[in-house]
Amino acid sequence: MTENNGVRQDGGSFGREAVAQRASSPSAEELRGEIVVGIDGSEQSFGALTWAVAEAERRGAAVRLVTAYSLPVFTGSGFDAGYSVVDEKALEDGVAQILDEARSRVSDAQVELRATVETGDASTILVDFSEHAELVVVGSRTARGFMGRLLGTVSTSLPARAHCPVVVVPLPWAQQAGKDPQVLAPSQRVVVGSDGSDQARIAILEAAEQAQRYGVGLTLVNALAPYTGALSWVPAAVDFEAIYREVADLQEKAKAWIHEYYPDLTVDAELIDGSPVEVLLEAGQKADLTVVGTRGRGGLRGIILGSVSQGVLHSSDRPVMIVPDREDPRLEQAPEASVVWG
């Protein structure tokens, strides 16, 4: 593993230093407060870097660029020995070029850039870094490029395993930001999926913090699957009007709860018929960021499920934040749903 801290001012090779310098892994103290971004040379990863740097400027944080690659392992004796020789120098040159290109993309940024090169599985490495980082940012998918797809499956596996919030930046947003820098300036709202579960409440708190940081409003979104005559099996005793009233009441209580901790934040709520993924994707079209928990359990089960976060992050063309479950004393004051269904 190699690491480089700081931004060179003499025009030298940022990537070459990161590859050449041999150092121990960053300590927990070094990683604390950093925004970690996965870099693999794809446009998606450069878009993630652009988002991460803008966020770091708002938070006054450092950005750590992490690139990882695996050396091929050859087994069996049937291959010509010449084919089993790996040109590690060529790999190192490629890594250095990726990091130098990454730095050139954000050369005007007023943040400290740090670079780390790892050998191994990118997703596992980023999960390890997330244990102490403030935030991890990755592209939604990687294109064919340097050594294939270095972070090709990261956006799928990382959010479910990370210890800190993960922001997934899709290619359409990255392309738009490249053409119009104004995209980097939040101006709309933060949308968060809500279902009354503890996991959703943690996501709401993170979303409220982010909305306050952006200087925009927060919108709580509940999705209720529509019930039509096609669902003739639904017991007649179920009072769906009561369920709607319950959710609306829960939303009002949630707004009051949020205002206890963020009194200056504008908070509204939307209760929409439709599948959770479709509802959140539609709401996210008019948002700077969509926030979801890793899964939903407890009150009003079925409104926001674990599959929802996967559906949203893989289909959204705008940044999505996935917030892992964690303990928070503020949950003790959070409203609880009295109706459990689904």
C-alpha positions as CSV (number, residue, x, y, z in Angstrom):
1,M,0.0,0.0,0.0
2,T,1.3,3.5,-0.8
3,E,0.1,6.9,0.2
4,N,0.6,10.5,-0.5
5,N,-0.7,13.3,1.6
6,G,-1.2,16.9,0.5
7,V,-1.2,18.7,-2.8
8,R,2.0,19.4,-4.6
9,Q,2.5,23.0,-5.8
10,D,5.5,22.3,-8.1
11,G,3.7,20.5,-10.8
12,G,5.2,17.1,-9.9
13,S,3.5,13.8,-10.4
14,F,0.9,13.4,-7.6
15,G,0.2,9.8,-8.7
16,R,3.9,8.9,-9.1
17,E,4.6,9.9,-5.5
18,A,1.5,7.9,-4.3
19,V,2.8,4.8,-6.1
20,A,6.5,5.2,-5.1
21,Q,6.2,6.1,-1.5
22,R,6.0,3.1,0.8
23,A,4.1,3.8,3.9
24,S,1.8,2.1,6.4
25,S,-2.0,2.3,6.0
26,P,-3.6,5.5,7.1
27,S,-4.3,5.6,10.8
28,A,-7.8,5.9,12.2
29,E,-7.0,9.4,13.2
30,E,-5.8,10.4,9.7
31,L,-9.0,9.0,8.2
32,R,-11.3,10.6,10.7
33,G,-13.1,13.5,9.1
34,E,-11.9,12.6,5.5
35,I,-14.1,12.2,2.5
36,V,-12.9,9.1,0.7
37,V,-13.5,8.7,-3.0
38,G,-12.9,5.6,-5.1
39,I,-10.9,6.4,-8.3
40,D,-10.4,4.0,-11.2
41,G,-9.9,6.2,-14.2
42,S,-13.5,6.1,-15.5
43,E,-15.7,9.1,-16.0
44,Q,-18.0,7.9,-13.3
45,S,-15.2,7.9,-10.7
46,F,-14.0,11.4,-11.8
47,G,-17.6,12.5,-11.4
48,A,-17.6,11.1,-7.9
49,L,-14.4,13.0,-7.2
50,T,-16.0,16.3,-8.4
51,W,-18.9,15.7,-6.1
52,A,-16.6,14.8,-3.2
53,V,-14.4,17.9,-3.6
54,A,-17.4,20.2,-3.6
55,E,-18.7,18.5,-0.5
56,A,-15.3,18.7,1.1
57,E,-15.2,22.5,0.5
58,R,-18.6,22.8,2.3
59,R,-17.4,20.6,5.2
60,G,-13.8,21.9,5.4
61,A,-12.6,18.3,5.0
62,A,-9.7,16.6,3.2
63,V,-10.3,14.3,0.3
64,R,-8.6,11.0,0.0
65,L,-8.3,9.5,-3.5
66,V,-8.2,5.7,-3.2
67,T,-7.4,3.5,-6.2
68,A,-7.1,-0.3,-6.0
69,Y,-6.0,-3.0,-8.4
70,S,-5.4,-6.7,-8.2
71,L,-2.5,-8.5,-9.8
72,P,-3.6,-11.5,-11.9
73,V,-3.1,-14.9,-10.4
74,F,-2.1,-17.7,-12.8
75,T,-2.6,-21.3,-11.9
76,G,-1.8,-24.6,-13.7
77,S,1.2,-25.5,-15.7
78,G,-0.3,-25.6,-19.2
79,F,0.5,-22.0,-19.9
80,D,3.6,-20.7,-21.5
81,A,5.6,-19.1,-18.7
82,G,5.9,-15.9,-20.8
83,Y,2.2,-15.2,-20.4
84,S,2.4,-15.3,-16.6
85,V,4.7,-12.4,-16.3
86,V,2.9,-9.3,-15.0
87,D,4.5,-6.0,-15.9
88,E,3.9,-4.4,-12.5
89,K,5.8,-1.3,-13.7
90,A,3.1,-0.8,-16.4
91,L,0.4,-1.2,-13.7
92,E,2.1,1.4,-11.5
93,D,2.4,3.8,-14.4
94,G,-1.3,3.4,-15.1
95,V,-2.2,4.1,-11.5
96,A,0.0,7.2,-11.4
97,Q,-1.6,8.5,-14.6
98,I,-5.1,7.9,-13.1
99,L,-4.2,9.9,-10.0
100,D,-2.6,12.7,-11.9
101,E,-5.6,12.9,-14.2
102,A,-7.9,13.0,-11.2
103,R,-5.9,15.9,-9.6
104,S,-6.0,17.8,-12.9
105,R,-9.8,17.5,-12.9
106,V,-10.1,19.3,-9.6
107,S,-7.0,21.6,-9.8
108,D,-8.9,24.7,-8.7
109,A,-10.3,23.0,-5.5
110,Q,-9.5,24.6,-2.2
111,V,-9.2,21.4,-0.4
112,E,-6.3,19.1,0.7
113,L,-6.0,16.1,-1.6
114,R,-4.5,12.8,-0.3
115,A,-3.8,9.8,-2.4
116,T,-3.6,6.1,-1.5
117,V,-2.9,3.1,-3.7
118,E,-4.0,-0.3,-2.6
119,T,-3.6,-3.8,-4.0
120,G,-6.7,-5.9,-3.5
121,D,-10.4,-5.9,-3.8
122,A,-11.6,-2.3,-4.1
123,S,-14.9,-2.8,-2.3
124,T,-13.3,-4.4,0.7
125,I,-10.7,-1.7,0.9
126,L,-13.3,1.1,0.8
127,V,-15.3,-0.7,3.5
128,D,-12.2,-0.8,5.7
129,F,-11.7,3.0,5.1
130,S,-15.3,3.7,5.8
131,E,-14.9,2.6,9.4
132,H,-13.2,5.9,10.2
133,A,-14.0,8.2,7.3
134,E,-16.7,10.8,7.4
135,L,-18.1,9.8,4.0
136,V,-17.3,7.5,1.0
137,V,-18.1,8.6,-2.5
138,V,-18.1,6.3,-5.6
139,G,-19.4,6.3,-9.2
140,S,-22.5,4.4,-10.0
141,R,-20.8,2.0,-12.4
142,T,-17.4,2.0,-14.1
143,A,-16.8,1.8,-17.8
144,R,-14.2,-0.3,-19.6
145,G,-10.9,1.3,-18.9
146,F,-7.7,0.8,-17.0
147,M,-7.4,-2.8,-15.9
148,G,-11.0,-3.5,-16.7
149,R,-13.5,-2.4,-14.0
150,L,-11.6,-1.6,-10.9
151,L,-14.6,-0.4,-9.1
152,G,-17.2,-2.2,-11.2
153,T,-19.2,-3.8,-8.4
154,V,-18.4,-1.3,-5.7
155,S,-21.6,0.7,-6.0
156,T,-23.5,-2.6,-5.4
157,S,-21.6,-4.1,-2.5
158,L,-20.2,-1.1,-0.7
159,P,-23.3,0.6,0.6
160,A,-24.6,-2.5,2.4
161,R,-21.3,-3.0,4.2
162,A,-20.0,0.5,4.8
163,H,-19.7,1.9,8.3
164,C,-20.4,5.5,7.2
165,P,-22.7,7.1,4.7
166,V,-22.0,6.3,1.0
167,V,-22.8,8.7,-1.8
168,V,-23.2,7.1,-5.2
169,V,-22.7,9.5,-8.1
170,P,-24.2,8.4,-11.5
171,L,-22.6,9.2,-14.8
172,P,-25.5,11.4,-16.1
173,W,-24.9,13.8,-13.2
174,A,-21.1,13.7,-13.7
175,Q,-21.6,14.6,-17.4
176,Q,-24.0,17.4,-16.5
177,A,-21.6,18.8,-13.9
178,G,-18.8,18.7,-16.4
179,K,-20.8,21.0,-18.7
180,D,-22.4,23.2,-16.1
181,P,-20.5,23.9,-12.9
182,Q,-23.7,25.4,-11.4
183,V,-24.9,21.8,-10.9
184,L,-22.4,21.7,-8.0
185,A,-24.2,24.4,-6.1
186,P,-27.2,23.0,-4.2
187,S,-30.4,24.9,-5.0
188,Q,-33.4,22.6,-4.7
189,R,-33.9,20.2,-1.8
190,V,-32.8,17.0,-0.1
191,V,-35.3,14.1,-0.4
192,V,-35.3,11.3,2.2
193,G,-37.3,8.1,2.2
194,S,-39.3,7.6,5.4
195,D,-41.2,4.6,6.7
196,G,-41.3,4.9,10.4
197,S,-38.4,2.4,11.0
198,D,-35.3,3.2,13.0
199,Q,-33.2,2.8,9.9
200,A,-35.3,5.5,8.1
201,R,-35.0,7.8,11.1
202,I,-31.2,7.6,11.0
203,A,-31.4,8.4,7.3
204,I,-33.7,11.4,8.1
205,L,-31.2,12.8,10.6
206,E,-28.4,12.5,8.1
207,A,-30.6,14.1,5.4
208,A,-31.5,16.9,7.7
209,E,-27.8,17.6,8.5
210,Q,-27.1,17.6,4.7
211,A,-30.0,19.9,3.9
212,Q,-28.9,22.4,6.5
213,R,-25.3,22.2,5.1
214,Y,-26.7,22.8,1.6
215,G,-29.0,25.6,2.8
216,V,-32.0,24.0,1.2
217,G,-35.2,22.4,2.5
218,L,-35.8,18.8,3.5
219,T,-38.7,16.7,2.1
220,L,-39.9,13.5,3.8
221,V,-41.3,11.0,1.3
222,N,-43.6,8.2,2.1
223,A,-44.8,5.8,-0.6
224,L,-48.0,3.8,-0.3
225,A,-48.5,1.1,-2.8
226,P,-51.9,1.7,-4.5
227,Y,-54.7,-0.8,-3.7
228,T,-57.1,-1.5,-6.5
229,G,-59.8,-4.0,-7.2
230,A,-57.0,-6.3,-8.5
231,L,-56.2,-7.0,-4.8
232,S,-59.4,-8.7,-4.0
233,W,-57.6,-10.8,-1.4
234,V,-57.1,-7.8,0.9
235,P,-59.3,-8.2,4.0
236,A,-62.3,-6.0,4.0
237,A,-61.6,-5.1,7.6
238,V,-58.5,-3.2,6.6
239,D,-59.2,0.5,6.9
240,F,-56.9,2.1,4.3
241,E,-58.1,5.5,5.1
242,A,-57.0,5.0,8.6
243,I,-53.6,3.9,7.3
244,Y,-53.3,7.1,5.3
245,R,-54.3,9.2,8.3
246,E,-51.7,7.3,10.4
247,V,-48.9,8.0,7.9
248,A,-49.9,11.7,7.6
249,D,-49.9,12.0,11.4
250,L,-46.5,10.3,11.6
251,Q,-45.1,12.7,9.1
252,E,-46.3,15.7,11.1
253,K,-44.7,14.3,14.3
254,A,-41.5,13.6,12.4
255,K,-41.4,17.2,11.2
256,A,-41.7,18.4,14.8
257,W,-39.0,16.0,15.9
258,I,-36.6,17.2,13.2
259,H,-37.3,20.8,14.2
260,E,-36.1,20.1,17.7
261,Y,-32.6,19.6,16.4
262,Y,-32.7,21.7,13.2
263,P,-35.0,24.6,14.2
264,D,-34.2,26.7,11.1
265,L,-34.6,23.9,8.6
266,T,-37.6,24.0,6.3
267,V,-39.2,20.6,6.4
268,D,-42.2,19.3,4.3
269,A,-43.6,15.9,3.6
270,E,-45.1,14.0,0.7
271,L,-47.4,11.0,0.9
272,I,-47.7,9.4,-2.6
273,D,-49.3,6.3,-4.0
274,G,-46.9,4.2,-5.9
275,S,-43.9,1.9,-5.5
276,P,-41.2,3.2,-3.2
277,V,-38.5,3.1,-5.9
278,E,-40.6,4.9,-8.5
279,V,-41.8,7.5,-6.0
280,L,-38.3,8.3,-4.7
281,L,-36.9,8.4,-8.2
282,E,-39.5,10.9,-9.2
283,A,-39.0,13.0,-6.1
284,G,-35.3,12.9,-6.6
285,Q,-35.6,14.5,-10.1
286,K,-36.2,17.8,-8.3
287,A,-33.6,17.3,-5.5
288,D,-29.9,17.9,-5.0
289,L,-29.6,14.6,-3.2
290,T,-31.8,11.6,-2.4
291,V,-31.2,9.9,1.0
292,V,-32.2,6.3,1.9
293,G,-31.4,3.9,4.7
294,T,-29.9,0.5,4.0
295,R,-33.2,-1.2,4.8
296,G,-36.5,-0.6,6.4
297,R,-38.0,-2.5,9.3
298,G,-40.5,-2.0,12.0
299,G,-43.4,0.5,11.6
300,L,-45.3,0.5,8.3
301,R,-43.2,-2.3,7.0
302,G,-43.1,-2.7,3.3
303,I,-43.1,1.0,2.4
304,I,-39.3,1.3,2.3
305,L,-37.6,-2.0,2.1
306,G,-34.0,-3.1,1.7
307,S,-34.4,-3.5,-2.0
308,V,-35.5,0.1,-2.3
309,S,-32.1,1.6,-1.7
310,Q,-30.6,-0.7,-4.3
311,G,-33.4,0.2,-6.8
312,V,-32.9,3.9,-6.3
313,L,-29.1,4.0,-6.5
314,H,-29.1,1.9,-9.6
315,S,-31.8,3.9,-11.4
316,S,-31.3,7.5,-10.3
317,D,-29.4,9.9,-12.6
318,R,-28.7,12.1,-9.6
319,P,-26.5,11.6,-6.5
320,V,-27.9,9.2,-3.9
321,M,-26.8,8.8,-0.2
322,I,-27.2,5.5,1.5
323,V,-27.0,5.7,5.3
324,P,-26.1,2.7,7.4
325,D,-27.8,1.8,10.6
326,R,-26.2,3.1,13.8
327,E,-27.1,4.1,17.3
328,D,-28.2,7.7,18.0
329,P,-29.7,9.0,21.3
330,R,-32.0,11.3,19.3
331,L,-34.0,8.2,18.3
332,E,-35.4,8.0,21.8
333,Q,-37.5,11.1,21.0
334,A,-38.5,10.0,17.5
335,P,-42.2,9.3,16.8
336,E,-43.2,5.7,16.4
337,A,-45.9,4.3,14.1
338,S,-48.8,2.6,15.8
339,V,-49.9,0.7,12.6
340,V,-47.9,-2.2,11.4
341,W,-48.8,-3.7,8.0
342,G,-47.3,-5.3,4.9
